[in-house]
Amino acid sequence: MLCRAALSPLVRSPGWCFVLPPHAIAAISRLYLPHHNQRLRNESIRCWSNIPFITMPLSRAHGKSFAHRSELKHAKRIVVKLGSAVVTRGDECGLALGRLASIVEQVSMLQNQGREMMIVTSGAVAFGKQRLRHEILLSQSVRQALHSGQNQLKDMAIPVLEAPACAAAGQSGLMALYEAMFTQYSICAAQILVTNLDFHDEQKRRNLNGTLHELLRMNIVPIINTNDAVVPPPEPNSDLQGVISVKDNDSLAARLAVEMKTDLLIVLSDVEGLFDSPPGSDDAKLIDIFYPGDQQSVTFGTKSRVGMGGMEAKVKAALWALQGGTSVVIANGTHPKISGHVITDIVEGKKVGTFFSEVKPAGPTVEQQGEMARAGGRTLAALQPGQRAEIIYRLADLLTDQREEILLANKKDLEEAENKGRLALPLLKRLSLSTSKLNSLAIGLRQIAASSQDSVGRVIRRTRIAKDLDLEQVTVPIGVLLVIFESRPDCLPQVCKEGRGNWLRPGRERVCSFQILHHLTQEALSIHGIKDAVQLVNTREEVEDLCRLDKLIDLIIPRGSSQLVRNIQKAAKGIPVMGHSEGICHVYVDTDASVEKVTRIIRDSKCEYPAACNALETLLIHRDLLRTPLFDQIIDMLRVEQVKIHAGPKFASYLTFSPSEVKSLRTEYGDLECCIEVVDSVQEAVEHIHKYGSSHTDVIITENEKTAEFFLQHVDSACVFWNASTRFSDGYRFGLGAEVGISTSRIHARGPVGIEGLLTTKWLLRGDNHVVSDFSEHGSMKYLHESLPLPQRNTN
């Protein structure tokens, strides 16, 4: 903010200057220069050039609006329109100061990033109404006190306050408030009042345009409002051909946005955006993207409680701005949970409000895909077990028959990822498919098909509640799954194998692999006409936005790095996430370990597939094994396998020349690296695992059964092994047929998750005119609660 004190050194400083047009001078001099010192005003204007300006080059040529939300982050020039309902209090007398302060903070943040921000604001009438009411009440109370000679006041009626008078009384106070708020962020603001006539007079229009450009060039935020003190009532149907008439602040914001070649117009109101039916009704759904022509299918309600325009006026203004090359978002600026970051969220491309776009996607929206996945999943769950098995067998055959095409598509993804340097080596290994991987997938799918008779619809409990009233608990699919992959194309067939809807979201670097696998999966589902049960998200939707669709998604399964899983767990709003954030797996070598077993198990755990989440990351060695032949064999084997060793603090203390000391004992390397640490006992090994592990998979190597059982019972991880490699922690190796993920949570499913982990239950009650009142104290029936035998399971 440039205040009067800050101008003094500028006046005295020498330097070259630039010339401001008179209309730009008028917009700023009234606010910041003493009116009694004309010389100071003139000298200050000549020295404005000493103010440092940070400009950001335009990211695109104006003339065409952004096609996708993700592109909004490139917007440089932005207009924020604040509706009356946003800036005024609920009683319509006075401003919502907390909300306004939050908006100023967001605008200031974007301005300080190098963007050019403009505000079209309402609120002068409400602020003026508050001031005039106060003056009237004060005046009436004084008169009553003089007339009555007493301090007792009678009820005082407040006359109707006309909007022009309120606007005249409120404009200066509103601007003073904006000035004070922007001062906190060292940002200068300037007021501009306009009417519709200013846009019809060519000279005034050029002056306005020049003023705004000069203010933006000087890093000043223009605060623009219709001059409601003098503006005439709006004329109906006064729009000219191709030109919008300024009837309210919605049309003003749209007109300014187009005149100033603005990249983005944000219209804040008291509703979330556009709905396909009246907001608040049972079937109302927020329209994420609105396209020209869609207004025919929208029913507009009444306008907001304050202000001149309603939603129909906002849509009309938005479409006019869109036609002029400005992107538009209409969003809620009053909701207490989002108003504090609504503007920055929109600019970051997050799914907030309704985005206006001229480019319709080639396929369905993600919401439509979610609906199709849910409908297809319900149909799939209702199929007979043999029909579901037929689909899975078909998918296994397609993986075998189309092996060459799959590997060719995967090769393209690998080459693109390597050329662009997008992926680290561990992720490249996960992205890679091979003949052996595809064969393993096909075998796993056939195992699932063979056992699918006893998955969905299996009765796990039968109870006779009363005579002729029987209760069953049966297995059913969880619902629609959102599976987010990171370099794991082999995961797609594994999750698309049972009676549920699936929603798959791959990363950018494995498009070809996923497209062909998705195509084969839908081909298998087409046997029974339900290919839509599995959807592949190909849009630019951000993962964070997908994680908010709690009405369409029942479970999220992230498959990838620990960072991906943590991001998903943080972003998920009301949707459970099945997964593990890290795979910090330990192997503890006990004093009674077999020499033959130690090196084999450690080599397999670390070197067989180091990028896997079930690979060894920390090797714990009993202190008594240091400087023994067994210890030397372990070190020699790791060196031969080119495993980089990091020394734990205790291990480093025993060595004169130690390897690099580990930075953190909670590290998942995902490569040919591991940490070695020393412990004094199996008890200390267990404590170390609990402190630094991730509850994934931990192993003990020993011939002492008592020590082994202590380890197995006390280590609180999803998988705990004795004399076996950590790499056995896998759904396929467990005989689950395939693996959709590994969970370290403590509810529902834990460890490698196969079919059973993706099932839940429902209760079926079969009665004959039963009512609860029959079981009351004086009723005719009694509860039996008898356990009934389960139906015979299919063992074929």
N, C-alpha and C positions, 0 to 999 in steps of 0.2 A: 504494500500500500504506500503510495506517495502522499505524505501529509505535508502540511505547510512547513514544518521544521525541516523536512527532508529536501525541500526545494531550495533552501538557502545556498548550500554549496554548489548546487547545479547552476544557480544564477551567476556565481562568481567564477565558475570554471570556464577556461577558454576551450575552443574546439569548434569544429565544423558543425553545421546544423542542417536540418531539413525543414521544409515549409509545411505547415498545417493549413488546410483550408479553414475559413472562418467558421463553418458549421461544425467542424471537429473541435475547434477551440471553444466554442460555446458549450459543447457537451461536457468538457472537463474543467474549464476555468471556474465555472460557478461553484464547483464542488471543492476545489483545492486551493484557490488563490484568494487572498484578501481583496475585497471589492474596493477598499479605500486606497489601494496602492496600485494605480494603473501601470506605473513604470515597472513595478515588480512583476505584474502579470505579463507584460510584453517581453521583458527580458527572460522570464522563465520559459516562455513559449519558444524563444529562439534557441534555448539550450536543451530542449528535450532530447537531442541526439546523444547526449552523454549517458542516457539510461541504457544499460545493456539489454539487448533483446536476444532471446534464444528462440530461434525459429526451427521448425521441423518441416522438411520438404514434404510436399503433398505426396501421398503414397499412390495416387492414381489420378488420371485425368477425369475431371468432372464431366458428367453428361449421362452416366449410366449408374443406377443404384446398385448396391451390393446384392448379390444373388443369395448369399447364405449368411446366417448369423455369425459364423466363425470369421467372416471377413470384417465384421464391425470393429475389431481391434485395430484396423488400419485407418479408421475415421480420424481425420485431423480437425475439421471444422464441424462443430456440433452445436445445435440449438436445443435447449431444454425448455419445454413449455410447462409451466406450473399452473394447473387448474385452480379455480377458486376453492374447490373442496380440499385441495392439498395444502394451501397456505393459510386457510382460515380455520378457526376453532369450530367445534360442533354447534355453539350457540350463534354462529355467524357474526359475532361481534368481537373482533380482535383476531390476532394471528396465532397460528400454532407454532410457537417460537422454537420448541425442541425439534420439530420436524423440519422447519426452515433452516435451522442451524446445521442439521445433518445434510441437507441438500447443498448448502453452501460449502460444507467440508468436502463433499464428493466433487463438486464443480472445481473447487480449488485444487484438489489432487490432480484432476485431469488437466487443468490449466498449467500446473507446474510440471507436468510431463511433456509440455511443449505443444499441447493441443490449443485450438482457438475456440473458446467457449462463449456462448451467448445465452442469455436467459430472457424468455418472454414470460412475464409474471402477472398474475392477478393479485388481488389483496388490497388494493388501494381503497375500494369501497368499504370492505370490512374493517380496515384499520380506521378509516374516517368515521364510520358509524360508531365505533367504540369511543373515539375522541369526542364526537358531537353529543353522544348520549351522556358522557361524563360532564360536558359543559352545560348541557340542558339541566341535568339533575342538580348540579351545583348552583346554577342560576335560580332555579325554582326554589331550592331550599333556602337560599338567601332571602328571596322575596317573601316567602311564607314566614320566615322568622321576623322580618321587619313588620309585616302586616299584623301578625298575631301577637308580637311582643313576647313570644314564648319559643322555647327550643323544640317543642313537640311539632313534628312534621306530619302532615297529612299524606295520604296516598297521592303520588304525583303521576299523571299520565304523560307519557312521552309521545310527542307528535310523530307522525310518519316522516321518516327521513328520506328525501329523494336521493337517488344514486349519484347524480352529478355533484350535488353538494358534498356527499360523503367522499366521493373521489377527490374533490378539490381539497378537502381537509386531510385526506389520508396519504396523498402522493408524497409529500415531503417527509412525513414520518416513516413511510415504507422504505424510501430510498436511504434515509438516515440509518435505518436498521440494517439494510444490506451493506452499507458502507462499514458499519461497526463490525459486522460479522466477517466480511472479507479482509478487514484490517488484520484479523488474527492470523491470516495466512500470507501476509505481505503481498496482497493482491489489490490492485486498484480497480474500482468500478465506476461506471458512468451511466447516467440516466438519459433515456431517449423516449419521448412521448410522441405518438403518431396517431393519425386518423386515416380513414379510407381515402380522403382527399389527397393526402401526401403521396399516394401511389398513382393517382390519376394525373397529377401535375408533374410533367416530365422534369422540370427544373428541381422541384422538391424531391422527386424520386432519385435524381442523380446526387443531390446533396446528401440525402439519407444514406445512399450507397457509399458515397465517399467518406462520410463520417464513420460508418461502421468499419470500413476497411482501415482507416487510420487508427481507430481505437484498437482493433485487433493487432495491427502492426506494432503498436506500443505495449502489447501484452496487457491490455485493459479489458475487463469483462463488461460488455454492454448489457444494461438492464433495460429491457424494452417493454412498453405497455401501451395499450390504447389510451388515449387521453379522454377518459370517461367523463371528465368535467365539461367537455364541449362537444363530444361526439354525438351526432344525431342518431335517432333510433334506426336500426337496420331496416333496409328496404327488402321486401320479399322478392326472390327471383332476380336479384340485381347483378348476378354474375355475368360477366361478358364472355364472349367466345374465347376459350383458352385461358381466361384470367379469373382468379378467385377474388370475390369481393371481401374486404376486411369488415366482417360483421361482429367478430368476437376475437378472443385471443387465440383460438384454434386456427382460424383463417389467417390471422396475423402471423402466427408462427410458421404456417405453411408458406405464406407469401414471402416472408423474410428468408426462409430456408432456400427457396428457389432463387430469389433475387441475389442472395449472397453465395450461391453455388455451394451450399452446405452438404457435407457428406452424410450427416445423420441428424434426424429430428426425433427427439424423445418427448413424447406427450404423456405427462403424469396426471392421473385422475384418481378417483376413489374406487375404481374397479380394476380387477386383474388384467383386463384386456377385453377382447371380443369373445362372446359366447355364441354357440349355435342355437341357444334358447335363453329365455330370461335368466340372468344370474340368480342363483338361489333355488331354482327349480330342481327337481330330482334328476332330470336328465341333462342338465346344463353341462356342457363341456367347453373348456377354454380352447379357443382356436389358436393353435401355435403359430401358423403361418397363414396370412390372408392374401389372396390373389385378386387382382382386378377382375371384376365380374362376379365375385362371390357375394357381393352385397345383396344380390337378388334373393339369396337363401337365408338372410339374416333379418330377424325382426327386432327393430329398435324400440327400446322402452322410453320412459320419460327422462328428461334431463336431470342432472344432479341437483342436490338441494340448494346449491348456490351457483352463481355464474350464469352466463347467457347461452352457452352451447351445451348440447347433449352429446351422446355417443354418435348419433347420426352425423352431427356437425364434425366431430373428430374424424370419423371415417372418411367423410367427404374431403376434409382438409388433407388427410394423410394420403389419399389416392391422388389428389392434385399434386402434392409434393413429390410423390413417387414418380408420377408422370414427368415431373421436371428434373428427375435425376437424383433425388434425395431419398435415402432409405429412412424408414419410419418404424418406430416401436411405440405402441401404446401400452402402458403398464400402470400398476397401482403405486401411487406415491404416498399412501396414507397407512398402509399395513405396518404395524409396529415391528414385526419380525423381519421385514425386508426393506423398509424405507431407508434404513441406515446404509444400505449398499446397493439399492436398486439401480442407480445410474451407472456406477462402476461395473456392476454385474452385466448390464446391457452392453456396455462398451467392450467388455471382455468376451462377449459372444455367448454368455450363458442364456439358458432358456428361461427368459423372464418376459411376461406379457405376450402381446401379439406382434409378430414381425411381419411387415408388409413387404412382399417380394413380387417381382414381375416374372420370375423364373419358376415354373412349376416343375417339381421333380419328376423324373421319368417313371418311377415306381411309387408304391404306397409310402405314406409317412410311417415313422416309427410307431406312432400310436395305432395306426391301422395294422401294421405288422404284429403288434402285440395282441390286438383283438383276433387276428387270424390265427396266431399261435395258440391262444387260449381256446378258441373254437375247435381248431384241429386237434389239440391235445385232448379235449373232452371226448371227441369222436374216437380218437385212438385208444383212450382208456376203456371205452365201451366195447371194443372189439373182443372177439373170443380169443382165448390164449393161443390157439393154433394159428389164427390170423396174424397176431402180433409176431409169433415165431416165424411165420412165413416172410414177413417184412425184414426181420433181422437176418435170416438166412440169405435173402436176396441181396442185402447190403454187403454181407461177407463175400458173396460171389462177385459182386461188382468191384470190390477192392482188389480181388485177385485178377479178374478179367481185364480191368482197366489200369493195371499196374504201370504200364509204360507211360500212359498219358498222365497219370498222377505224378510220377517221378519227373517227367519233362516239365510240368507246371511248377513243381517244387524247385527244379533247377533254375528256372527263370527268376523265382523269388530270391534264391540264394545269390545269384549273380547280381541282381539289382541291389540287394542289401550290402553286398561286398563292395560294389562300385561306388555306392553313395556313403559307405562307412557308417551306416545307421546303427549297426548292432555290434556289441562286444562279442568276443569269441565264444563265451558260454552260451549266449543267446543264438548265435549262428548254429551251434551244435544242436540246440533244441529245435531250431527251424528245419533242420535237415531231416528228410525222410529217406528210407532205404527199403530194399526188398524185404529184409528181415523184419523191419518195423511193420510193414504192411501185412506180412504173413502172420505176425503175432496178433495184430489187430483182427484179422479174419478169424484166427483160431479163437480169440476171446469172444468175438461176436457169436460164433457157433456155440460156444459154451453157454452164453446167455440165452440163446434161442432154445437150447435143449432144456434149460431150467426155467424158462419163462412161464411154464404151466403153473408154477407155484409162486409167482411174484404178485402181480396185480390181482386183486379179488380173493386172496387167500384168507380164509377164516382163521383167526388166531385166538378167538375166545367166543364161547357160547354160554349163555346164562338163561335159565328159565326164571323170569321175574315173578310170574304168577301163572295160573292155569290159562293156557292158550295165549300167553304173552312171552315171546322169546326174543332175546337180544343177541345180536352178533356184532363182533368187532372184526372188520375186514380191512385189508391193505388197499390203499389207493395211491396214485401218484401225488406228489407234493403240489404240482401245478405247473405254471410257466416258469422256466428257468432262464435266467440271463447268464450266459457263459461268455466271459471276456477272456480272450486268448492273447498271449504274448509269446510268439515264436513257438507255438505248439500245435501245428496242423493235425497231428495224429490224435489230438483230443476230440476233434469234431465227431468222428464215428463213434467214439466211446460214450459221448453224452446223448447221442441220438439213437437210443436203442430200446426205449421202454415207453409205456403209455403216458406220455406227458408232452406238453408243448415246449419247444425250445427256441430260444432267441440267442443268436450267436453274433458276437461282435469281435472280429479279428483286428489285428493291427495293420498298419499300412504296408509293412514289408512282406506280407504273406498272402496277398490278394489272390494270386493265381492258384495257389495250393488250396485255399479255402473255397474258392469258387467251384473248382472241379469236385471237391469232396462234398460240398453242399448240393451240387447238381446230382451226384450219385445217390446221396441220401434221399433227396426228393423223388428220384426215380424209384427207389425201393418203396417209399411211402405211397407212391402212385398206384401200387398194386390194389390198394383199397381206397383210392381216391382221397387221400388226406395229406398230400404233399405240403400243404400250408402249415402243418404242425411244426415244421422246422423253418425258421426264418433267419436269414443272414442280413445283418445291418450293414448296408453299403453307403449310408449317408454320412454327412460330416458331423453327426451328432457327437457331442463330447460325452465321455464316459460319465462325468459328473451329472449331466442332464439325464442320461439313461437311468442312473441310480435313484432318481427322484420319482420314477414312474411306479409308485407303490401300488397303484390300482391295477396295473397290468402285469407286474412281476411278483412272483412268490418267493423266489430264492435266487441269490446271485452266487455264481461260482467263478472266481477269478483263477485263471491258470497261467502262471508266469512268475516273475521275480517277486522277491519279498516287498520291494517298493511298490509294485503294482497292487499287491494284496493290501498293503497298508493304505494306499490311496483309495481303493474301493471301499474298505472298511470305514474310512473317514467320510467318504462321499455318500454312502448308502443312507437314505432317509426313510426309516420305517420298514426296510427290507432286510431280512436276515442274510448274512454272508457266511458261506461255508468255505473255509480255507485255513491256511496257516500263513502267517506273515514271514516266517523264516524257517529254514531247515538246518539248524545248528545241531548236527548229529555227533554223538560222542562214541568212542570205543575205549573202554577201560581194560588195560592189560594187568591182570592180577599176578601176584607172586607165584601162584600155582598154575599159571598158563602153560599150555603145551607149546613147545618150540615149533612143531610142525604146523599147528593151527594159526599161530599168531600172524606170521607174514602173509599167509594165504588170505586170511580174513581182512587184514588191514589193506593189502593190495587191492582186493576186490571192492572194498568199501570206498576207497579213495580214487582208484585209477580206472575202474571199469567204465564209469560215466561220471566224471567229476562235476558236470553241469547240473546233475539231477539234484532235487531237493533232499533225496535220501542218501546223499554221499557223505562220507566222513569229513568233518571239518576240524574237530579237536580230538587229539589222541592223548588219553590220560594213562600215565605209566606209574606203577608203584615205585616208590623211592628205592626199594631194595633191588630193583632190576637195573639201576644205573650202573654203568661200567661192567656189565656182564655180557657174555657172548650173545645172549638173546637181544639185548638192547642194540648191540653192534649190528646184528642181522637186520633189525628193523630199520636202522638209519641207512645201512647199505642198500636195502631194497628201495627205500624212498628216493635215494640218490639215483639209482639205476632208472627208476620210473620218472626222473626229472621233476620230483615234487619239491617245491620250495617250502622250506621249514621256517616257521616263526616260533620263537621261544617264549613260553609263558614266564611270568616273573620268577616263580620258584625254580623252574628249569634253568633259567638264565643264571641264577645265583650259584648253581653247581658247576658252571662251565667257565673256563678261563677265557676262551674265545667262543662266544655263542653266536648263533644265527641272529638275524634281526629280531629284536624284541617285539612281541605282538602289541599293536596299538590298542586293541580291545579283544577281550576274551569272548565277546558276543559277535563274532564275525562269520558270515557265510561267504566263503571265497568263491564257490562255484567254478573252480578251476583247479589246476594241479598245484595247490597250496594247502597247507594245513598248519595248525598250531599244536605244539607238544607241550604238555604241562605235567608236573610231578605231583602226586598225592601220597599221603602216608598210609591210607587204609581205604577199604571199600566204602566205609562210612563217609570219609572225606570226598571220595569220588562221587557219591550220591549227592552230597551237599554242593559240590561244584556244578554238577549237572542241573540241579534245581536253581542255582543262582545265575548261571550263564547260558543254560540251554533254552530251547524253544518248544519243549514238550513234543518233539517230533519222533525221533527214533534214537535209542541209545542201547549200547551193546556191552556185555562183559565177556572177556575171554579168560576162562579158568577151568581147572579140572576139579575144583573143590565145590561139591554140590551145595553145601551149606552156605558158602559165600555167594554162589550163584543165586540161590533162592532168596537170600537177603536182598541182593541187587534187584531181582525181578519183582519182589513185593514192595520195595521202598522207592524205586524210581517212578515218579509220577509223570510218565510220558505216554503218548498214544500207542507207541510200539516199544517194547523192551525185549531184547533177544539175549540168548546165551549161546555162545560159540557159533554165531551165524553172522553173515555180513549184513550191514545196514541196508544194502540194496534189495533185501527181500521185502522191505516195506513198500509193497506195490499191490494194487488190486488184482492184476493178472496173476502174479506169483502167489497171492493168497487164495487163488481159485475163485475170485469174485467175477471172473469173466472179463472184466475191463475195469478201468478206474476213471472216475469222473473228477477225482480230487483227493486230497489228503487233508483231513480236518484235525486241528489240535484243540478245538473247542470242547466243552465238557457237557454239552447237551446234544441230543439227537444222535448224530453220527460222529465217530471219532476214529482217527487212523485212516487207512485207505478206504475210500468210499466206493462201493459198487451199487448194484441195484437196490439192495435193502436200505442203503443210506438215502435214497431218493424217494422213499415211500413214506407215507404217513397212514393214518387209519381213519375210518369213519364208522359210525354206529348205525346198525340197522335194527329197528324194532318192529316186530310183526305182532299185531294184536287183533282183537275182535270186539270192537265197541267198548274198549277199556277207558275209564276216566279215573283221575286221581282221587276224586271224592269217594269212590268205592273202597278205598284203602284207609279211610279215616277210622277213628276210634269206634264209631258205630257203623262202619261200612260193612259190606257183605263179603269183601275179599281180603286175603292176607298175602303178604309178600313171601315168596318161596326162596328166591336167590339160589337156585340149584345150578351147579356146574354141569354142562352137557358135554358129551364127547365131541371132539372135532371131526370133521369129515376126513375121510382117508385121502392122504396126499398122493398126487400122481408121481410115481417113481420111475416112469418110462423115460 
